[in-house]
Amino acid sequence: MNGFRLILAVVAILLAHPALADELRPGYLEMRQTSPGTYDLRFKIPARGEDLRLAIYVKLPEGTQDTGLPRASFGDGAYVERRTIRRDGGLAGQAVSIEGLSATATDVLVRVESLEGAIQTERLSPTKTSFVVQAVPGSGEVAATYLRLGVEHILFGFDHLLFVLALVILVRDWRRVAITVTAFTIAHSITLAAATLGFVKVPGPPVEATIALSIMLVAVEILNARRGEPSLSARLPWLVAFSFGLLHGFGFAGALAEVGLPHHAIPIALLFFNLGVEFGQLAFVAVVLVAGSLLRTAATTGLKPALIRQAAIRFDIVAAYAIGAVAAFWLIERTFAFFSI
């Protein structure tokens, strides 16, 4: 009964998730320099429906003027502003801020492309609402930015984390967990690089739906393994992790494509984004393993070994149903979204 209540609670939280999604989705500001003092500006703001958008606005340096009429439109859950701006001397060395961002719970990804092709990326937040435009970001700044983006992406990529959690529950032994997670990392690094560099193109919506399906399949494998039924994932978890890791890499690539890669430092940006994803993933696995060990110790103190094994199996089964329920909800939601495009 407690396990059933847990599943209901998780599903209830997810049903409320769409109401929070607009506030939590990041905005996106792109400024592309087209001449020494001229930029094309595109500002994508999270919105709900056709008339409700977050009250955030770009504040440009003094002396910046529009060269034509701004254009704006609603679509795909966003309000998009397009402008062409000009400032004598350009924007290098000048501060750009997002007014109203401190009153929200969202972030704004920023991409600035110079006339020479150098790309600066920033992530603004309620506690960091401005940045300074740089002429050509250095290698160290690119590495730090993309490392942070990788960590943030995995820690806020709940579907990827749920997949990793399912793998940890399935495998249990920390040595096999290390091998399994390494296989997952190698696989998603391959497809992330291939998709980001343009060697492979896969549409985003089907990938997102299939990622949800992969989580469901691992949840089913947990149930099969704990019930003593033959399970490929239990015998060769690294193979399953590698196979699905190739799929998850396309999901990571979609997030990276939103920001873009600096033309002058593509290898550095790609490497450190991957490292950021890996660091975030390893931190999550470590927390799960430590928390699981502490909970098992607290819950089974004084119990006989046979009862401890039974308690562990029951916990894994409850967790598998909860993970499967969440993944099933995502699968249905993403499939409907795909066919409604």
DACORWO-V20396 format. One record per run of one state. SS is the DSSP state (a for helix, b for strand, c for the rest). FROM is the first residue (numbers start at 1). LEN is the number of residues. If there is no record, write none. Layout:
[[SS;FROM;LEN] [SS;FROM;LEN]]
This chain:
[[c;1;1] [a;2;23] [c;25;2] [b;27;9] [c;36;2] [b;38;11] [c;49;3] [b;52;2] [c;54;3] [b;57;3] [c;60;5] [b;65;2] [c;67;4] [b;71;5] [c;76;2] [b;78;9] [c;87;8] [b;95;5] [c;100;1] [a;101;3] [c;104;4] [b;108;6] [c;114;5] [b;119;7] [c;126;2] [b;128;1] [c;129;1] [b;130;3] [c;133;6] [a;139;18] [c;157;1] [a;158;14] [c;172;2] [a;174;23] [c;197;7] [a;204;23] [c;227;5] [a;232;4] [c;236;1] [a;237;23] [c;260;3] [a;263;38] [c;301;4] [a;305;35] [c;340;2]]
